[in-house]
Amino acid sequence: MFAAFFLCAGFAFVNYFLIYFALLLLFSTIISLPFFALKMNVEELKVHRELDKEKVFRDDFLHVKVIIENTGRHNFDFLEIRDYYNPQLFRLILGENFISTRIGAKGTIKFSYILEPKVRGEYPLGPLSLTIKDRLGFNSTERIVPDSVTDILVYPPYDDIKRIEILGSKRSLQLNYGTQRSKQKGTGSEFYGMRKYVFGDQFRLIDWKSSVRQQKLIVKEHETERDITVMILVDTSNTMAGGAIENTKFEYAIRACMLLTKVSLTRRDNVGVFTFSDRKNLHFLKPNRGDDHFYTVLDFIARIKPQGKSKMVESIDHFIKRFQKRSLIFLISDLEGNSKEVIEGIKKLIPFNHTVIIINPFSPWFEIHEMDLSSTDKALAEAISEEMMEHVLIIKQDIQKMGMNLITCGPDDILNQVLANYMEAKKKGKAY
């Protein structure tokens, strides 16, 4: 490049010195190229990345270490290694993601840096880029290190999970929502009431003290809290990505899914998850229970991204082929599809006698949340909001005729709405 510059300058200014200098540079570059290629064997350099973890919570730290090994007998006088990452997804906290150095024969060099994930999801880190130059800088070669892309799984913020664990505790639920339990007479451990003995009752259920006092046989009954299956259906179509990158409708839907999972598992319910958009983006997690299942759900939803167009009919068809058991269904969707198709899809759930609660994150409330809008933008936002609300109300009227409930909510109340509707369903003994 310099040779061409000096050559053009020499002819332009009729300066023979510049012309000779340019030809010398050009000749040196051409002559040195075979020697550079022979001596600087890129294959002698082994570069790889080490991570302290490949699963990390959002707002946690990821320590990245890059190791360069020279397995050959030649020195590399100028070497640049760069480890690429997406600055929209990761924030550089400490160190640098590149190094310019030299490495001797059989030598090893390491450098490291720390990233902070900004967005939940599964994202690539890398690739690694390797650039080698000769001592005078006449020749250089660059290549991408093969197989140097690592997938990082980013969970939602750990603070969210801690809050969910607090909310999910039985004591917290009782303090905030009252002791709302679905009670059924049975052989549980909690007292339900007393009644007169009837033929066929087990003798071990007789309360002898009360029987002596009342001069007739009295049976003590206990209660059990009935377990149910909770299925969480999350719309993952591209319209759910509306809003700020860290607080989209989809991110709130994921947080609602986490909250509902934790609370349901705490109350000994089975929980399953189904995410949907179009035929290529249908994912089903079988219902299960137990503390470990919460992290199974967390791992499952962390990999899901909003993509594809919403195909409600196809999605519900797929769901009912995988699962028919009567359950409490939470469908979280912005409902931004053809209203007839949305209604037709939801209608397919009726024959299975599910209890269906539809949580509708209302797009305008999310997309203008915490935004400082001008008066013109506010007027436009209000017009869009009215049009969207009419669309939702059309769907809501048909949904209510089916005996289902549709709740429209914004970022400030979506989590409370999910929790309150779950507790209300448990209190009324729905989906049993």
Secondary structure by P-SEA (a helix, b strand, c coil): caaaaaaaaaaaaccaaaaaaaaaaaaaaaaaaaaaaacccccccccccccccccccccbbbbbbbbbbbcccccccbbbbbbbbcccccccccccccccccccccbbbbbbbbbbbccccccccccbbbbbbcccccccccccccccbbbbbbcccaaaaaaaaaaacaaaaaaaccccccccccccccccccccccccccccccaaaaaaaacbbbbbbbbbbbbbbbbbbbbbccccccccccccaaaaaaaaaaaaaaaaaaabbbbbbbbbccccbbbbbcccccaaaaaaaaaaaaaccccccccaaaaaaaaaaacccccbbbbbccccccaaaaaaaaacccccccbbbbbbccaaaaaaccccccaaaaaaaaaaaaaaaaaaaaaaaaaaaacbbbbbbccccaaaaaaaaaaaaaaacccc
